[in-house]
Amino acid sequence: MASLKSVVLALALLVGATHAFSPRVLKQGSQLRLAATVEKLAAKDTAAKASKVVDVPPESLTRFTKGVKQVATLGPKTWNKDTIEKLFLAGVDVFRLNLSHGAEDKIEPAKFIREIEAKYNRPIGILVDIQGPKHRVGMFPNADAGTKVSLKKGQMYTFDLEDKEGDEERVSLPHPDVMAALEVGHRVLIDDGKMIVIVREKDADGKWVKAEVMNDATLSSRKGFNLPDTYVPGSALTPKDLKDLQLCLDEIDFDWVALSFVQEAADILQLRELMGDHPGKVIAKIEKPNAIDNLKEITDVCDGIMVARGDLGVEMLPEDVPMLQKEIIDVARAQGKPVIVATQMLESMMDNPAPTRAECSDIATAIYDGADAVMLSGESAAGKYPVESVAMQQRVISRVEKDPRWLSRSPEAASSDGTFSDALIKSAVSMVRTMKAKCMVVVSESGSSVMRASRERPEVPILAIVPEVKTARWLNLQKNVYATVIDSKVGDSEKLFEKAIESAWEKHLLTSKDDIVIATAGLPYGTKGAANVIRVITGDAGKPPAFQKIA
């Protein structure tokens, strides 16, 4: 505060005196201007103290060198600031806010995330997940008491559009578009596939269908259902989704938005149009057969993909899901777009402090398949061990990425788009491997060169140098990428690379002055679309001896 007082005194002398030693009475306007200036200085002083950057605890440093990233869903049990910070330090790179049960209560957690981001001076991604057209059956009497109707295999059961409570013979299916699209022979999978019915008869006016129950089961109010054989035309965004999206655009500083139940590229284009000039990136959740049929076209127009194995495993044969996971990842990887593998990765840790061995293998399989990120849902949103779940996932990732079998494999080369930028990045990554570089620096205005580098899988940390924090945040989903913000007015290229090396040390990506760094940039810095320089730099920002042997 001493410096602030000095400034205030200087201002008072400046405004209130004809010269330094002849004070006079201030006019009212001058008094108001002085008061406003003092107030601004005090606010800056307070903000500077509040924004003091805190070092990451030593025990958390390894989570900032892993390749595969972690997405974790927040819920009422975990969206307090203290738990969010623990989740971040345990490994979370992107926080998912699930809008299925509302959007307004996600505003405060999003602000907490930004406060933690500022505290550690490390970008954090925020992903908002739109519910999409989730279909549910109607109500039964005494729904609050959990009334259930028991149905037997072979029984005929009616679904109709009548707005009245269900019973042992019928229930409302309050979705006219679904009723119109259903055809004889189509399956309806209720309650995540616990109950399966097949349509055997349909009303000519489209008011009801009669279906055969294929297994003994119980049915209760508002149970969701899936339609693996049925294409339901119409918007992928419901009125609820539109309301939630607008709230997010107005109130939440998000970086990614995920769209559920995507069926075709037009669904993504519709969402983009609604977002206007918002810089948020769009993720397509692949969970329907139609999305698999249109996978290439959907990937063309989105910014990232999520393998949503929950609904995908209901609508498709469960034995097909592992192969579909690989197919989806391959298509996304070919375009250099990040892909998240989600659902039931550590399901047993909802109630237990340790995972099953099969769950650990599931995480490892996603890594070997080429995923950019793995996601936790209920484990981090409502489970008993949210921080432990994130930490366990991080431990599996780190263990796989240090294994000799992982390091000795020959990853499939990514396709080239034939541009100079792509050729330069491929060359830089080849140099990373040949020179056994400790990390790679990619200077990028838009982030596109960073995406190219991540697609090539150098398997060392990629320090992305970008001019805006919003770019750093969405890049946090990309494999191997850790971003830092450097103003595009930094000066000449030497100063830029010096700052990059400083940042690499600050982020603990370097351990010795002899470490080799491969840096690529488009110069002058801030030129969009340029990529024209590759530099070999040592950990002390020098040049390696030309005839020194590579360690």
C-alpha positions as CSV (number, residue, x, y, z in Angstrom):
1,M,0.0,0.0,0.0
2,A,3.0,2.3,0.5
3,S,3.4,2.7,-3.3
4,L,-0.3,3.4,-3.7
5,K,-0.1,6.1,-1.1
6,S,2.8,7.7,-2.9
7,V,0.9,7.7,-6.1
8,V,-2.1,9.2,-4.5
9,L,0.0,11.9,-2.8
10,A,1.7,12.7,-6.2
11,L,-1.7,13.0,-7.8
12,A,-3.0,15.3,-5.1
13,L,0.0,17.6,-5.5
14,L,-0.4,17.5,-9.3
15,V,-4.1,18.3,-9.3
16,G,-4.2,20.5,-6.2
17,A,-1.2,22.8,-6.6
18,T,-0.1,25.4,-9.1
19,H,3.4,24.1,-8.4
20,A,4.8,21.5,-6.0
21,F,4.9,23.9,-3.0
22,S,1.8,26.1,-3.5
23,P,-1.4,24.1,-2.7
24,R,-4.7,25.6,-3.5
25,V,-8.4,24.5,-3.0
26,L,-9.6,21.9,-5.5
27,K,-12.5,22.6,-7.7
28,Q,-15.4,20.1,-7.4
29,G,-14.6,18.5,-10.8
30,S,-11.0,18.0,-9.9
31,Q,-12.0,16.5,-6.6
32,L,-14.3,14.0,-8.4
33,R,-11.6,13.1,-10.9
34,L,-9.0,12.6,-8.1
35,A,-11.5,10.4,-6.2
36,A,-12.2,8.3,-9.2
37,T,-8.4,7.9,-10.0
38,V,-7.7,6.8,-6.4
39,E,-10.6,4.3,-6.5
40,K,-9.2,2.8,-9.7
41,L,-5.7,2.5,-8.3
42,A,-7.0,0.9,-5.1
43,A,-9.0,-1.6,-7.2
44,K,-5.9,-2.4,-9.2
45,D,-3.9,-2.9,-6.1
46,T,-6.5,-5.2,-4.6
47,A,-6.7,-7.2,-7.9
48,A,-3.0,-7.5,-8.1
49,K,-2.8,-9.0,-4.6
50,A,-5.8,-11.3,-5.3
51,S,-4.3,-12.5,-8.6
52,K,-0.9,-13.6,-7.2
53,V,0.0,-16.8,-9.0
54,V,0.5,-19.9,-6.8
55,D,2.9,-22.7,-7.7
56,V,1.5,-26.1,-8.4
57,P,2.3,-28.5,-5.5
58,P,5.3,-30.8,-6.3
59,E,3.1,-33.9,-5.9
60,S,0.8,-32.6,-8.7
61,L,3.5,-31.8,-11.3
62,T,3.3,-35.1,-13.1
63,R,-0.3,-34.5,-14.1
64,F,1.0,-31.6,-16.2
65,T,3.3,-33.8,-18.4
66,K,0.9,-36.6,-19.3
67,G,-0.2,-36.9,-22.9
68,V,-3.9,-38.0,-22.8
69,K,-6.1,-35.4,-21.2
70,Q,-8.8,-35.8,-18.6
71,V,-12.4,-34.5,-18.6
72,A,-14.5,-34.7,-15.4
73,T,-18.1,-34.0,-14.9
74,L,-19.1,-31.7,-12.0
75,G,-22.3,-32.4,-9.9
76,P,-23.8,-31.0,-6.7
77,K,-21.4,-32.9,-4.6
78,T,-18.3,-31.6,-6.4
79,W,-19.0,-28.1,-7.8
80,N,-17.8,-26.3,-4.7
81,K,-14.5,-24.4,-5.2
82,D,-12.4,-26.5,-2.8
83,T,-13.3,-29.8,-4.6
84,I,-12.9,-28.3,-8.0
85,E,-9.4,-27.2,-7.1
86,K,-8.6,-30.7,-5.8
87,L,-9.9,-32.3,-9.0
88,F,-7.8,-29.9,-11.1
89,L,-4.6,-30.7,-9.2
90,A,-5.4,-34.4,-9.4
91,G,-5.5,-34.3,-13.2
92,V,-8.6,-32.6,-14.7
93,D,-7.8,-30.6,-17.8
94,V,-11.4,-29.9,-18.9
95,F,-14.5,-29.6,-16.6
96,R,-17.8,-30.8,-18.0
97,L,-21.0,-29.1,-17.0
98,N,-24.0,-31.4,-17.7
99,L,-27.1,-29.3,-18.6
100,S,-29.5,-32.3,-18.5
101,H,-30.8,-31.1,-15.2
102,G,-30.6,-27.4,-15.7
103,A,-28.1,-24.6,-16.6
104,E,-28.5,-21.9,-14.0
105,D,-26.8,-23.8,-11.2
106,K,-23.7,-24.2,-13.4
107,I,-22.9,-20.4,-13.4
108,E,-21.2,-20.4,-10.1
109,P,-19.0,-23.5,-10.6
110,A,-17.9,-22.0,-13.9
111,K,-16.7,-18.9,-12.1
112,F,-14.9,-21.0,-9.5
113,I,-13.0,-22.8,-12.4
114,R,-11.9,-19.4,-13.7
115,E,-10.7,-18.3,-10.3
116,I,-8.6,-21.5,-9.9
117,E,-7.3,-21.0,-13.4
118,A,-6.1,-17.5,-12.4
119,K,-4.6,-18.8,-9.1
120,Y,-2.3,-21.3,-10.8
121,N,-1.9,-19.4,-14.1
122,R,-2.8,-22.5,-16.1
123,P,-5.6,-22.6,-18.7
124,I,-8.6,-24.8,-17.9
125,G,-11.2,-25.9,-20.4
126,I,-15.0,-25.7,-19.7
127,L,-17.3,-28.0,-21.7
128,V,-21.1,-27.5,-21.5
129,D,-23.0,-30.6,-22.5
130,I,-26.5,-30.0,-24.0
131,Q,-29.1,-32.7,-23.3
132,G,-30.6,-33.0,-26.7
133,P,-33.9,-34.8,-27.5
134,K,-34.1,-37.3,-24.7
135,H,-37.3,-39.4,-25.1
136,R,-39.2,-40.6,-22.1
137,V,-42.5,-42.5,-21.5
138,G,-45.3,-40.9,-19.7
139,M,-46.5,-41.1,-16.0
140,F,-48.0,-43.8,-13.9
141,P,-50.2,-43.2,-10.8
142,N,-48.4,-42.2,-7.6
143,A,-45.1,-41.6,-9.4
144,D,-43.5,-40.1,-6.2
145,A,-44.1,-43.5,-4.5
146,G,-42.1,-45.2,-7.3
147,T,-45.0,-47.1,-8.8
148,K,-43.9,-49.8,-11.2
149,V,-45.8,-51.9,-13.6
150,S,-44.6,-55.5,-14.1
151,L,-44.7,-56.7,-17.7
152,K,-44.1,-60.3,-18.9
153,K,-42.3,-61.6,-21.9
154,G,-44.6,-62.1,-24.9
155,Q,-47.2,-59.6,-23.5
156,M,-48.6,-57.0,-25.9
157,Y,-48.4,-53.5,-24.6
158,T,-49.7,-50.2,-26.0
159,F,-47.9,-46.9,-26.3
160,D,-50.2,-44.0,-27.3
161,L,-50.4,-40.2,-27.4
162,E,-53.2,-39.9,-24.7
163,D,-52.4,-37.5,-21.9
164,K,-53.4,-39.8,-19.0
165,E,-51.6,-42.0,-16.5
166,G,-50.5,-45.5,-17.6
167,D,-51.4,-48.9,-16.3
168,E,-50.8,-52.6,-17.0
169,E,-52.0,-52.4,-20.6
170,R,-50.8,-49.0,-21.9
171,V,-48.8,-45.9,-21.2
172,S,-48.4,-42.5,-22.9
173,L,-45.6,-41.9,-25.4
174,P,-45.7,-38.1,-25.4
175,H,-43.7,-37.6,-28.6
176,P,-45.8,-37.3,-31.8
177,D,-42.7,-37.2,-33.9
178,V,-41.5,-40.5,-32.5
179,M,-45.0,-42.1,-32.9
180,A,-45.0,-41.0,-36.6
181,A,-41.5,-42.4,-37.2
182,L,-42.0,-45.8,-35.6
183,E,-42.7,-48.7,-38.0
184,V,-43.7,-52.3,-37.5
185,G,-40.6,-54.3,-36.6
186,H,-38.8,-51.4,-34.9
187,R,-37.3,-52.0,-31.5
188,V,-37.8,-49.7,-28.5
189,L,-35.2,-50.0,-25.8
190,I,-36.5,-48.7,-22.4
191,D,-34.5,-47.8,-19.3
192,D,-31.1,-48.2,-20.9
193,G,-32.1,-51.5,-22.6
194,K,-33.4,-53.2,-19.4
195,M,-36.7,-53.6,-21.2
196,I,-37.0,-54.3,-25.0
197,V,-40.3,-54.2,-27.0
198,I,-40.8,-54.6,-30.7
199,V,-43.6,-52.8,-32.6
200,R,-46.1,-55.3,-34.0
201,E,-49.0,-53.1,-35.0
202,K,-49.4,-49.4,-35.8
203,D,-52.5,-47.2,-35.9
204,A,-53.1,-45.8,-39.4
205,D,-53.5,-42.3,-37.9
206,G,-50.3,-42.6,-36.0
207,K,-52.0,-42.3,-32.6
208,W,-50.7,-45.6,-31.1
209,V,-48.5,-48.6,-31.5
210,K,-48.8,-52.1,-30.0
211,A,-45.5,-53.7,-29.1
212,E,-44.5,-57.2,-27.9
213,V,-42.5,-57.3,-24.7
214,M,-39.4,-59.3,-25.3
215,N,-38.3,-59.9,-21.6
216,D,-39.8,-59.8,-18.1
217,A,-39.3,-56.2,-16.8
218,T,-40.8,-53.4,-14.8
219,L,-41.8,-50.0,-16.1
220,S,-42.2,-46.8,-14.2
221,S,-42.7,-43.1,-14.8
222,R,-40.5,-41.0,-17.1
223,K,-38.2,-43.8,-18.1
224,G,-36.0,-42.9,-21.0
225,F,-36.1,-45.0,-24.2
226,N,-33.8,-45.4,-27.3
227,L,-34.8,-46.1,-30.9
228,P,-32.0,-48.0,-32.6
229,D,-34.0,-48.7,-35.8
230,T,-35.9,-45.4,-36.1
231,Y,-34.8,-42.1,-37.7
232,V,-36.7,-39.3,-36.0
233,P,-36.6,-36.2,-38.2
234,G,-36.4,-32.8,-36.7
235,S,-34.1,-30.5,-34.7
236,A,-31.4,-32.0,-32.5
237,L,-32.1,-29.1,-30.1
238,T,-35.3,-29.0,-28.0
239,P,-36.8,-25.8,-26.5
240,K,-35.1,-26.6,-23.3
241,D,-31.7,-26.9,-25.1
242,L,-32.2,-23.5,-26.8
243,K,-32.9,-21.9,-23.4
244,D,-29.9,-23.6,-21.8
245,L,-27.7,-22.6,-24.7
246,Q,-28.7,-19.0,-24.5
247,L,-28.0,-18.9,-20.7
248,C,-24.5,-20.4,-21.4
249,L,-23.8,-17.8,-24.1
250,D,-24.9,-15.0,-21.7
251,E,-23.5,-16.2,-18.4
252,I,-20.9,-19.0,-18.7
253,D,-17.4,-18.5,-20.0
254,F,-17.2,-21.9,-21.8
255,D,-14.8,-23.2,-24.4
256,W,-16.6,-26.3,-25.7
257,V,-20.2,-27.2,-26.2
258,A,-21.2,-30.9,-26.7
259,L,-24.4,-31.7,-28.6
260,S,-26.2,-35.0,-27.7
261,F,-27.9,-37.4,-30.1
262,V,-26.4,-36.0,-33.2
263,Q,-27.7,-37.8,-36.3
264,E,-26.3,-35.8,-39.2
265,A,-24.0,-32.9,-40.1
266,A,-27.0,-30.5,-40.2
267,D,-27.4,-30.8,-36.5
268,I,-23.9,-29.4,-35.9
269,L,-24.4,-26.6,-38.4
270,Q,-27.7,-25.6,-36.7
271,L,-25.8,-25.3,-33.4
272,R,-23.1,-23.2,-34.9
273,E,-25.6,-20.9,-36.4
274,L,-27.3,-20.4,-33.0
275,M,-23.9,-19.7,-31.4
276,G,-23.3,-16.8,-33.7
277,D,-19.8,-15.3,-33.3
278,H,-19.1,-17.0,-30.0
279,P,-15.6,-18.6,-30.1
280,G,-16.7,-21.9,-28.5
281,K,-15.8,-25.1,-30.2
282,V,-18.4,-27.8,-31.0
283,I,-18.2,-31.5,-30.0
284,A,-20.5,-34.1,-31.6
285,K,-21.5,-36.9,-29.3
286,I,-21.7,-40.1,-31.3
287,E,-24.3,-42.3,-29.7
288,K,-26.8,-43.2,-32.4
289,P,-26.6,-45.6,-35.4
290,N,-27.4,-42.8,-37.8
291,A,-24.4,-40.9,-36.4
292,I,-22.2,-43.9,-37.3
293,D,-23.6,-43.9,-40.8
294,N,-22.8,-40.2,-41.2
295,L,-19.6,-40.2,-39.2
296,K,-17.3,-38.7,-41.8
297,E,-19.7,-35.9,-42.7
298,I,-20.3,-35.0,-39.0
299,T,-16.6,-35.0,-38.3
300,D,-16.0,-32.6,-41.2
301,V,-18.2,-29.9,-39.6
302,C,-17.5,-30.3,-35.9
303,D,-14.3,-29.4,-33.8
304,G,-14.2,-32.6,-31.8
305,I,-15.9,-36.0,-31.1
306,M,-17.1,-37.8,-28.1
307,V,-17.5,-41.5,-28.1
308,A,-20.6,-41.6,-25.8
309,R,-20.6,-45.3,-25.1
310,G,-23.6,-45.2,-22.8
311,D,-26.4,-44.6,-25.3
312,L,-24.2,-46.0,-28.1
313,G,-24.1,-49.3,-26.2
314,V,-27.8,-49.3,-25.9
315,E,-28.7,-48.5,-29.5
316,M,-26.0,-50.8,-31.0
317,L,-24.9,-54.3,-30.1
318,P,-22.6,-54.1,-27.0
319,E,-20.1,-56.4,-28.7
320,D,-19.8,-53.8,-31.5
321,V,-18.9,-50.9,-29.2
322,P,-15.2,-51.7,-28.9
323,M,-14.8,-51.7,-32.7
324,L,-17.0,-48.6,-33.1
325,Q,-14.8,-46.8,-30.6
326,K,-11.7,-47.6,-32.7
327,E,-13.5,-46.5,-35.9
328,I,-14.7,-43.2,-34.4
329,I,-11.2,-42.4,-33.1
330,D,-9.5,-43.2,-36.4
331,V,-11.9,-40.9,-38.3
332,A,-11.4,-38.0,-35.8
333,R,-7.6,-38.6,-35.8
334,A,-7.4,-38.4,-39.5
335,Q,-8.7,-34.8,-39.3
336,G,-6.6,-33.9,-36.3
337,K,-9.7,-33.3,-34.2
338,P,-9.7,-34.3,-30.5
339,V,-11.7,-37.3,-29.5
340,I,-13.0,-38.1,-26.0
341,V,-13.8,-41.6,-24.8
342,A,-16.6,-41.5,-22.2
343,T,-18.9,-43.5,-20.0
344,Q,-18.3,-46.0,-17.2
345,M,-14.5,-45.8,-17.2
346,L,-14.3,-46.1,-13.4
347,E,-18.0,-47.0,-12.6
348,S,-17.1,-49.1,-9.6
349,M,-15.4,-46.1,-8.0
350,M,-18.9,-44.6,-7.6
351,D,-19.0,-46.6,-4.3
352,N,-15.5,-48.1,-3.9
353,P,-12.1,-46.5,-3.3
354,A,-10.3,-48.7,-5.9
355,P,-11.3,-49.6,-9.5
356,T,-11.6,-53.1,-11.0
357,R,-8.7,-54.3,-13.1
358,A,-11.0,-54.4,-16.1
359,E,-11.7,-50.6,-15.7
360,C,-7.9,-49.9,-15.7
361,S,-7.6,-51.9,-18.9
362,D,-10.5,-49.9,-20.4
363,I,-8.6,-46.7,-19.8
364,A,-5.4,-48.2,-21.3
365,T,-7.4,-49.5,-24.3
366,A,-8.7,-45.9,-25.0
367,I,-5.1,-44.7,-24.9
368,Y,-3.8,-47.3,-27.3
369,D,-6.8,-46.7,-29.6
370,G,-5.5,-43.1,-29.9
371,A,-7.9,-41.0,-27.8
372,D,-7.0,-37.4,-26.9
373,A,-9.0,-37.6,-23.7
374,V,-10.9,-39.9,-21.3
375,M,-13.9,-38.7,-19.3
376,L,-15.5,-39.4,-16.0
377,S,-19.3,-38.8,-15.5
378,G,-21.0,-40.1,-12.4
379,E,-17.7,-41.0,-10.8
380,S,-16.7,-37.3,-10.4
381,A,-20.2,-35.8,-10.3
382,A,-22.0,-38.0,-7.7
383,G,-19.6,-40.7,-6.6
384,K,-18.1,-41.2,-3.1
385,Y,-14.6,-40.9,-4.4
386,P,-14.4,-38.1,-7.0
387,V,-10.8,-36.9,-6.4
388,E,-9.6,-40.5,-6.0
389,S,-11.2,-41.4,-9.3
390,V,-9.5,-38.6,-11.2
391,A,-6.2,-39.5,-9.5
392,M,-6.5,-43.1,-10.5
393,Q,-7.3,-42.3,-14.1
394,Q,-4.3,-40.0,-14.2
395,R,-2.1,-42.8,-12.7
396,V,-3.2,-45.3,-15.4
397,I,-2.5,-42.7,-18.1
398,S,1.0,-42.0,-16.8
399,R,1.7,-45.7,-16.3
400,V,0.8,-46.6,-19.9
401,E,2.7,-43.6,-21.4
402,K,5.9,-44.7,-19.5
403,D,5.7,-48.3,-20.5
404,P,8.4,-49.6,-22.9
405,R,5.7,-51.3,-25.0
406,W,4.0,-47.9,-25.5
407,L,7.2,-46.1,-26.2
408,S,8.5,-48.7,-28.7
409,R,5.3,-48.9,-30.8
410,S,5.2,-47.4,-34.3
411,P,2.2,-45.1,-34.3
412,E,0.3,-44.9,-37.6
413,A,1.3,-41.8,-39.5
414,A,-1.4,-39.1,-39.8
415,S,-2.5,-38.2,-43.3
416,S,-1.3,-35.0,-44.8
417,D,-3.4,-32.2,-46.3
418,G,-0.6,-31.1,-48.6
419,T,0.0,-27.6,-47.2
420,F,3.3,-26.1,-46.3
421,S,2.2,-25.7,-42.7
422,D,1.4,-29.4,-42.5
423,A,4.8,-30.4,-44.0
424,L,6.6,-28.1,-41.6
425,I,4.9,-29.6,-38.5
426,K,5.6,-33.2,-39.8
427,S,9.2,-32.2,-40.2
428,A,9.4,-30.7,-36.7
429,V,7.8,-33.8,-35.1
430,S,10.3,-36.0,-36.9
431,M,13.1,-33.9,-35.5
432,V,11.6,-34.3,-32.0
433,R,11.9,-38.0,-32.3
434,T,15.4,-38.0,-34.0
435,M,16.9,-35.5,-31.5
436,K,15.1,-37.0,-28.5
437,A,13.8,-33.6,-27.6
438,K,12.4,-33.0,-24.2
439,C,9.5,-30.9,-25.4
440,M,8.1,-29.2,-28.5
441,V,7.2,-25.5,-28.8
442,V,4.5,-24.5,-31.3
443,V,3.8,-20.8,-31.8
444,S,0.4,-20.3,-33.2
445,E,-2.0,-17.4,-33.7
446,S,-5.2,-19.5,-34.1
447,G,-4.2,-22.8,-32.6
448,S,-4.4,-24.7,-35.9
449,S,-0.7,-25.5,-36.0
450,V,-0.9,-26.8,-32.5
451,M,-3.7,-29.2,-33.6
452,R,-1.5,-30.4,-36.4
453,A,1.3,-31.1,-34.0
454,S,-1.0,-33.0,-31.6
455,R,-2.3,-35.1,-34.5
456,E,1.3,-36.2,-35.3
457,R,1.6,-37.6,-31.7
458,P,5.2,-36.5,-30.8
459,E,4.7,-38.1,-27.4
460,V,6.4,-35.3,-25.6
461,P,4.7,-32.2,-24.1
462,I,3.7,-29.6,-26.7
463,L,4.1,-26.1,-25.3
464,A,1.6,-24.0,-27.3
465,I,2.4,-20.3,-27.5
466,V,-0.8,-18.4,-28.3
467,P,-1.7,-14.7,-28.0
468,E,-5.2,-15.2,-26.4
469,V,-6.3,-17.1,-23.3
470,K,-9.5,-18.4,-25.1
471,T,-7.3,-20.3,-27.5
472,A,-5.2,-21.7,-24.7
473,R,-8.3,-23.0,-23.0
474,W,-9.8,-25.0,-25.9
475,L,-6.4,-26.4,-26.8
476,N,-6.3,-28.0,-23.3
477,L,-8.4,-30.9,-24.7
478,Q,-5.7,-31.8,-27.3
479,K,-3.3,-34.6,-26.5
480,N,0.1,-33.6,-25.2
481,V,-0.7,-29.8,-25.4
482,Y,0.0,-27.4,-22.6
483,A,-0.6,-23.8,-23.6
484,T,0.7,-20.4,-22.4
485,V,-0.3,-16.9,-23.5
486,I,2.3,-14.5,-24.8
487,D,1.3,-11.2,-26.3
488,S,1.8,-11.0,-30.0
489,K,3.6,-7.6,-29.5
490,V,6.5,-9.4,-27.7
491,G,9.1,-8.1,-30.1
492,D,11.5,-10.0,-32.4
493,S,11.7,-13.8,-32.8
494,E,14.7,-14.2,-30.5
495,K,12.7,-12.6,-27.6
496,L,9.7,-14.8,-28.5
497,F,11.7,-18.0,-28.2
498,E,13.4,-16.8,-25.0
499,K,10.0,-16.3,-23.5
500,A,8.9,-19.7,-24.7
501,I,11.9,-21.4,-23.0
502,E,11.1,-19.4,-19.8
503,S,7.6,-20.7,-19.9
504,A,8.8,-24.3,-20.4
505,W,10.9,-24.0,-17.3
506,E,8.0,-22.5,-15.3
507,K,5.8,-25.4,-16.4
508,H,8.5,-27.9,-15.4
509,L,8.7,-29.2,-18.9
510,L,12.5,-28.9,-18.8
511,T,15.0,-30.2,-16.2
512,S,18.4,-29.3,-17.7
513,K,20.0,-26.6,-19.6
514,D,21.1,-29.3,-22.1
515,D,17.6,-30.4,-22.8
516,I,16.7,-30.1,-26.5
517,V,13.5,-28.2,-27.6
518,I,12.2,-28.2,-31.1
519,A,10.3,-25.0,-31.8
520,T,8.2,-24.1,-34.8
521,A,6.5,-20.8,-35.6
522,G,5.0,-18.6,-38.2
523,L,7.0,-15.4,-38.2
524,P,6.4,-12.6,-37.7
525,Y,4.4,-13.7,-34.6
526,G,0.7,-13.0,-34.9
527,T,0.5,-13.8,-38.7
528,K,-2.5,-16.1,-39.2
529,G,-1.9,-19.2,-41.1
530,A,1.9,-18.9,-41.3
531,A,4.3,-21.7,-40.3
532,N,7.8,-21.0,-41.7
533,V,10.4,-21.6,-39.1
534,I,11.9,-24.6,-37.2
535,R,14.4,-23.9,-34.5
536,V,16.5,-26.3,-32.4
537,I,17.0,-24.7,-29.0
538,T,18.7,-25.8,-25.7
539,G,17.2,-25.5,-22.2
540,D,19.2,-22.3,-21.7
541,A,17.8,-20.8,-24.9
542,G,21.1,-21.4,-26.7
543,K,22.0,-23.4,-29.8
544,P,23.2,-27.0,-29.4
545,P,26.8,-27.8,-30.6
546,A,26.7,-28.9,-34.2
547,F,28.9,-32.0,-33.6
548,Q,27.6,-33.0,-30.2
549,K,26.2,-36.6,-30.2
550,I,22.5,-37.0,-29.4
551,A,22.1,-38.6,-26.0
